[in-house]
Amino acid sequence: MILSETAPSPARVRAATRATYVAFIGTGFAFASWAARIPQVRDRLHLQPSELGLVLLAIAAGSVLALPLSGPVLARLGSRRMVSAMALLLSVGLVIVSLGYLAGVPPVVGGLFLIGLGNGAWDVAMNVQAARVERLLNRSIMSRFHAGFSLGTVAGAVIGAGMVALRVPVTAHLLGVAVVVAAVVPLAVQRFVPDQDEDSAEERGRSRDAWTEPRTLLIGLFVLAFAFAEGTGNDWISVALIDGHHSDATLGTLGFAVFLAAMTAGRWVGPGLLDRYGRVVVIRAISLLAVAGLVLFVFGPSTPVAFAGAVLWGAGTSLGFPVGMSAGADDPARAPARVSVIASIGYCAFLGGPPLIGFLGQRFTVLRALTAVAVLLALAALITGNVRPLPDGEDS
């Protein structure tokens, strides 16, 4: 690899940093725009909680299919081309959902599958680029990239709440989001720097080897727990506020936005906390914060208390996913392979989460079903020691 690829100029690294933020913001904005309209799609299709859970499973199925393939494909294409292609694919999925929900469930499932497929591969590629930029900057800023994702979700949720309040049709709303994502993201990511060893056959072999590393697998399980907590909030907070706390649709969507805003704030201040106290101490503390928030949200006697719970829940889950990605990238030479494996395991939460909450919601109500999140957060706290940074020269 030539010197300009291994040591990009400071100006180019800064441009890549801005482009990485756009990639994270774009995927968050697209996902939250869809999530903000879940209650309206549910009502149009007359779905029970268990049926809605199965429909949402289509996104996870697409993501889980994409993730194991992302490592070797990324090694061939590079993060720039992969993010560009997946942004277009996700936009196509949004178009299909926006039109298909007027016809019935099957086109919605098909569109959501494409959204999941695009989002899964996009997620791995942008995290590999983020790890590359983080190393070039020599600063721990991974959680701030993920704050960009959360900022995108907040924007998507707030705009979604406005669309609901103004009675803008789901079709018009999601078509507009698809156009914005397809136009902005592929253009922005042209400023990515090359991925380390992206053309190395040795690295493609290591992508397979990473599946046998105990530390990598445990970090994947850790990420799965936090992805379940985060994904459950994304998918079910609006529904739980509307059905469980008897809020109107606009207030339910605003509750989702509050959750996302708290997560964004936690990710923005996270680097300072992590540098001062270390990954293990911070993650165990915020796990307890998230559990406290869940208790308030589920058992709180009023909507304001539930909103306070959503704040703690969002803040408490904010750092789990980005810390897992950073831990996977501790060894720069093997970061692409390990990030792909960790993301693949973590995204299983999005595969199992929607139907689990849906079926539990059918039996106990969606609000009470959310207590399942606390079980996985307790597991994450127990295995948090695995995200401790690797000493120099140590492999997992």
Stockholm file with secondary structure:
# STOCKHOLM 1.0

chainA/1-396         MILSETAPSPARVRAATRATYVAFIGTGFAFASWAARIPQVRDRLHLQPSELGLVLLAIAAGSVLALPLSGPVLARLGSRRMVSAMALLLSVGLVIVSLGYLAGVPPVVGGLFLIGLGNGAWDVAMNVQAARVERLLNRSIMSRFHAGFSLGTVAGAVIGAGMVALRVPVTAHLLGVAVVVAAVVPLAVQRFVPDQDEDSAEERGRSRDAWTEPRTLLIGLFVLAFAFAEGTGNDWISVALIDGHHSDATLGTLGFAVFLAAMTAGRWVGPGLLDRYGRVVVIRAISLLAVAGLVLFVFGPSTPVAFAGAVLWGAGTSLGFPVGMSAGADDPARAPARVSVIASIGYCAFLGGPPLIGFLGQRFTVLRALTAVAVLLALAALITGNVRPLPDGEDS
#=GR chainA/1-396 SS CCHHHHSCCHHHHHHHHHHHHHHHHHHHHHHHHHHHTHHHHHHHHTCCHHHHHHHHHHHHHHHHHHHHHHHHHHHHHCHHHHHHHHHHHHHHHHHHHHHHTTTCHHHHHHHHHHHHHHHHHHHHHHHHHHHHHHHHHTSCCHHHHHHHHHHHHHHHHHHHHHHHHTTCCHHHHHHHHHHHHHHHHHHHGGGCCCCTTTTCHHHHHHHHHGGGCHHHHHHHHHHHHHHHHHHHHHHHHHHHHHHTSCCCHHHHHHHHHHHHHHHHHHHHHHHHHHHHHCHHHHHHHHHHHHHHHHHHHHHCSSHHHHHHHHHHHHHHTTTHHHHHHHHHTSSGGGHHHHHHHHHHHHTHHHHHHHHHHHHHHHHHCHHHHTTHHHHHHHHHHHTGGGGSCCCTTCCC
#=GC SS_cons         CCHHHHSCCHHHHHHHHHHHHHHHHHHHHHHHHHHHTHHHHHHHHTCCHHHHHHHHHHHHHHHHHHHHHHHHHHHHHCHHHHHHHHHHHHHHHHHHHHHHTTTCHHHHHHHHHHHHHHHHHHHHHHHHHHHHHHHHHTSCCHHHHHHHHHHHHHHHHHHHHHHHHTTCCHHHHHHHHHHHHHHHHHHHGGGCCCCTTTTCHHHHHHHHHGGGCHHHHHHHHHHHHHHHHHHHHHHHHHHHHHHTSCCCHHHHHHHHHHHHHHHHHHHHHHHHHHHHHCHHHHHHHHHHHHHHHHHHHHHCSSHHHHHHHHHHHHHHTTTHHHHHHHHHTSSGGGHHHHHHHHHHHHTHHHHHHHHHHHHHHHHHCHHHHTTHHHHHHHHHHHTGGGGSCCCTTCCC
//
